[in-house]
Structure formats: structure tokens, C-alpha cells
Amino acid sequence: MANYTKRDEVAVIELNNPPVNALSFEVRSGLQNALKSAIDDQDVKCIVIHGKGKNFSAGADIKEFGAGTKQQKPWITDACRLADESSKPVVAAIAGTALGGGLEVALFCHYRIGTPSCRVGFPEVQIGILPGAGGTQRLPRLIGVNSSIDMITSGRHVMAEEAMKLGILDKIVTEDIIEEGVKFAKSVVGLDLAHRILKNRKIEAVSPKVFDDEISRVKKKYKGYIAPLFCLKAIQASVQLPYDASMEQELQLFQHLVGSNQAKAQQYAFFAERTSARWQLPTGANSQNASPLPVKTAGVIGAGTMGAGIALCLITSGIPTVLVEQDQKFLEKGIKTMEGDLRGSVALKKMTAEQAKKAMLILKPSVNFEDLHDVDLVIEAVYENLALKKEIFAKLDKICQPQTILCTNTSSLDIDMIAEATKRMDKVVGTHFFAPAYIMKLQENVYGKNTSAETVATVMALGRRIRKVPVLVGTCESFAANRMLHPYVTEALYLVEEGASPYEVDQVLEDFGMPMGMFRVSDLSGLDIGYKVRREAAKRQGIDLTLGTRFVNGERVCLLADVLVEKGRLGIKSGKGWYNYGSPGKKEAIPDPEVLDIIEEHCRKFGIKKQKISSQEILERMQLALINEGFRILEEGIVSKPEDIDVIWIYGFGWPKYMGGPMFYANEMKLKNVYRKICDFHQKYPFSIHWTPSKLLARLSETDLPISNWTSLINSNSKL
Ligand code: 3HC
């Protein structure tokens, strides 16, 4: 709803729908009524619109967007049209965020003022739609076509200072936004409003070439996403058509997107991220009843690629950090990497040179473990070796304060075994970052059997503070993310053995929307890493792994990647892997006939008959293998809800948001179809354990219930 009060001759309208004042039907109706009352009231000379609480408004209520349904009237434009027609000045007083429809309300006002910390933006593209209440028509009239294209197609938030420069804000005021709004509104009473009404403003002439170029840019930058292209169409309409006609065009494009599968998937992903933040431990402790400990300072051990990246996340979020390496030379190398990454961020305008400098000032590089004595939390990021990690944790346990939380960035080792090296097992937790740690948003937090709720709350809160998307998972071999990767990678190798080329496999995955095919990713990570992990695991199990091994414990294995490693093809770092890169470190991946010969030779050696494999089979086998594993992870309680898995794949491995994540994808395919296909593959490939159908999937597939019901079904029926 919207509250209506008066202060002298000023009408104050408060958008009231906590926590973010989403513009639900009630708010839109309330706003329309309040504007009408203010305009009709003879004593009112001017009007201020503000939001209750911290935010102006986060825009339309996303929950109201059922695919294909029309918005219930009054729509935002209906509610705001009165402002356009008002002879009394209307001022938007913005604190917190004015996003999407929230900003559109503000663009119907004659003036906009904001607090220094306010943010404005059109993030609609991120939920698969476009600004559908005049945003694509009114913003270009205010700030020009080019800046509008940038803001609307990127969805980025614009801070107060930039909003002022662009002309979105007329004034930056103090944080006391209602007082400031009233004062400002009084100061503009009696001024000519004609030029303040955006629909009356002339729009600059822009050649069609600008839009052609933008279409190419957007297609490349937001590959696969349709919403940014629709935004361009709507903005182009603002240039080509009279206001009323182009508003109609915007509405049509908006309605089309609202009903699209991409919008459904992206909106699911929006809420999945928030659902995933609500964690729960098997003890019943959860995000509602556990409080985080304060983290004022942190420490990172290891200045390699991961450690340096993690330290960068901490210092760029304002957390003073001690970075410890055992060797001065490695430490300096790590710092150089960090400085290089910061220069990159400055060049990309993600931060100012001043901010980059400030970040480095709160980094304390050290070769002395004792410097970690007073930090609140330490993240260990040395290489994957259990004995080494245990040694480090035993040492940290002695050096650090008793309340200090000790985190490990292990991607596979047992958290409980690491914790056993300390006398504070409740304060030991996994914080698994993804490479490159400074860029990738996933933070997979892993609790052990003794990790306390307070410790979990602390690392979950830390994740959000350092702009990551934290997900909580339980302990198991490789945890949730990499465990699901295993059948995906394995299936890719089987496909290559059976007749698909690595380049076909990658193409299918990239056409689906993955940022990189599996083989390109492997080259980027380095094939030698998997090689070492496989050998260490085999050694632990007493297995003699050689290039001639075809079965381990009755399960089919394919060691083609190891053949490449033994030929010196380690991936990008050696200039050759599954692809040829010309020279080490170069990024352009060129398919290599030599690799095809190696595969040919491998198949001849083992008498494997090659056949043509269709794109559909490639996609199905890779995706269903990981989806089946996802259901097993859910079944075992390693994650507590399907949204956790989707968030992991979106933010850890670049699963396209417009496909919602693997669990959402399975939901869209219908579980009975997914289950049937997995059973077929299980029959066809009996020696691949990853095709054993998940029991949970089997049971859920009988119910035909949508993904939103799975969690309560799992919780309410322990037999599932
Ligand atoms: N509609 C419905 N619910 C919303 C919402 C919206 N527009 N924005 C946020 N929420 C809900 C969240 O789901 C969350 O609910 P929960 O507590 O039950 O999980 C709650 O509000 C708080 O949100 P956050 O946890 O995200 O709070 P933050 O403080 O971290 O972030 C925010 C605040 C930056 C405003 C962030 O919520 C956000 O980005 N919201 C979406 C903004 C957006 O996409 N706006 C466009 C909407 S579409 C539109 O306006 C169409 C128009 O052009 C016609």
C-alpha cells in the first residue's frame, strides 16, 4: 500500500511494502489513490514520494510475474500518469535503492533527489524482462540513448554520484530523506514544470547503425540471453516512434518477455539465490537462530593463485588481511598477481585507482605465521595435501586466539580430518572458492560433524560481505560442486572414446549456454591437476593406475586425459592440451588434429568401435549424469534443497541463468522423463556407477510435483 500524510502544504506519499517496497497491486493502487488525493487537495502545493524503511522501491513485485499473465490494473504507468499531468511538482526522494519499476516511478516525477548512498538502476534483464513501465522510453529522454543502452542492457546499479553526473538525480542530499524531500519540494513550487515532464522531452536522433552495432555487442556479451536484445528494440522504438506509440511497443515487448521461458528460469534463479542463503544444519540450527561472529580482520595462508584471489576478495571488501607464505619469493609473486588483478579491475571501471590503492594498504604480507595471532578468521589455501593441511591447522590452533575461526579452501579433503588436528573442531569449516577466486562468485561452505552453527553463520555472512554467493553443504568426497562435476567430466570422456570429438562435445555445451565446453575448461585448469588427484586417490586405495587401466572396482574408466599429460599436453599452461594454443599462456583454443590421432590410437589400442553420436545424445548424457548426481546429493542430505545445487552450478560453473540450473532444468523436462532416460542409460552403460538412478529421483518422479514442492516433500517424508 501507500501511506498518505501532509506536512504543511506538502503531500508525503510513502510506498509501504517491506522489506523493499515492491510495487505490488496494493502499492500501485495506493500510489494512484494517494496521487489523486494530493492533486485534488487545494491546500497541497507539492508532492513527495518516498519509500518506507531503507529502500525507495526495488520495482515491480517479481512474485506477481506468473509466466504469461498480464499485470493486474492499475499498472505502474496507470498509477503514475497522474504525476505527468499534475501542475503541482512531484519529487521522488530516494534512499537505498530505486530499481526497475521503482526507478520508473521516479522518472514519472518532475524531480529526483537522493541520499549519497542511494542506488538506481534497471536490473530487469537479470530476471529476463525489460523495464516495462516507461523506463526504456523515459530514460533516453533524460540521459541520452547511449547511456540508457548501457544501463538498461547491463542492468547495473548506478551509485548516487554517477546518477547525478548522468542527470538522473537533480540533487544529492543528506540521509534524512523525508525532511530533504519536503524542503526540496517547497523550493520548486511555482517553477515551470513543462520541461520537467520527460514524455514531452525531445529525443536525440540516433542512426540505425548505432543499434546494429549494439545488437552485435549485446549478442556477444550476453550470449544466449534474449532480454537485452528486446531492451534494444524498445529503446530503438523510443527514437523512431512518437511517445504513445513507443510506450505501446515497450508494453508488448515486455509482455512477450514476461511469458518467456528465460524469464521464468531467471526469476527462479533470483529466488533460488535467496532461498539458498537460508541454511539449516542437521541439528536444526539455522540462519534464523544462529548469529555470526564479527570478522574485523582476516588471514590467508598461501599466496598462490587461490590464496592471492581470496585475499583480494577480502581486502577489496574492506577487511584488513594478513597474507602468509612460507617463502618471500612466492609471497612477492602473489602480490604481483593481486596488483595485476586490481589494475584489471580499474581498467574495467569496476573500481577507481584510489579504491585499488586503499585495498592494498590493508594487506599485510608476511612470511611469519605468528602474524596471524590476532586475526578473527583464517582461510588456508595451500595445495591439496591432507598431511600439510593438518600440520598447518595444528600450528594455527596454537597461534590464533581461541575464538578465531579456521577455514580451509580444500576442494576435496575431509573437513573432519583436518579439524581433528585442532582443539577447536567447532570452529573449523570449509570455505571452498572457485578459480579465479577474485571473479567466480560461488563460495561453497562445508560444515564438518563438529562445526558449530555460529561458525557456519560467520562464513555465510562473510561470503555475502565479500560479494560472493555462499551455499552451505555437508561433507562428502569432493563436496557438492566437484562431486557433480565428476560424472559430467567422465561422461564427456566416454563420449570421446565412443566417437564424438572433444570439439563437438564443447560446441554442444557452448550452444546450450555454458561459457566454455568441458574440454576447454580442463585445459584452463591444467590437465596435470586431475592426473595427480587420480594417482593420489588410487594410491590411497592401493590401486595401480596405468594408461592401460580400463576398469577400477568394476567401473569403467577412461584415462585419455592422462595420455595427453604423459605427452606433455597439460593445457593452456603448456600451450597444448585438448586444444592447441600456439604457445603457453595463449587463450585462443584451436582444435588439434594431433589430439584426434591420439584418440584414434587410444581407441584402436582398446578395440573401441567409434560411432556417430548426435548432439542431442551428447547433451543428454552430460547433463543427465550430473543431474542424477545432484539428486543423490539431495538424497544424502549433503545439500538441503534443490536451489542449493542450482546456485552452485550458476555461480561455480557458469550454467546459464536463463536455464535456471540443473535441478530447474530437470523440473522443466519433467522428472518422469528424466528418470526414464537415466534408467535407459543405466541399462546401456551398466559399468558406469553414475547412471545408477537416484532413489530420490525415482520417488519424486512419481509425484509429478514442481521444484517448489520438492523440499517440503523431502522433509515431510523421510522415506524419500
Ligand atoms: N519483488 C519481490 N520480492 C523482492 C523484490 C521484488 N522486486 N526484490 C527483493 N525482493 C525480496 C527478496 O526475495 C527477499 O525476500 P526473502 O527475504 O523472502 O528472501 C527480500 O525482498 C529482500 O531482498 P534481498 O535479500 O535481495 O535484500 P538485499 O538487501 O540483499 O537486496 C535489492 C535488495 C538490491 C533490492 C535486491 O533485492 C534486488 O536486486 N531486488 C530485485 C530488483 C529488481 O530486479 N527489480 C526489478 C523488478 S521487475 C520490474 O520492476 C519491472 C518493471 O520494469 C515493470
Residues whose N, C-alpha, C, O or C-beta is under 5 A from the ligand:
A	BS01	3HC	P19 V20 A22 A58 G59 A60 D61 I62 K63 T97 L99 G100 G101 P123 E124 L130 P131 G132 A133 R274
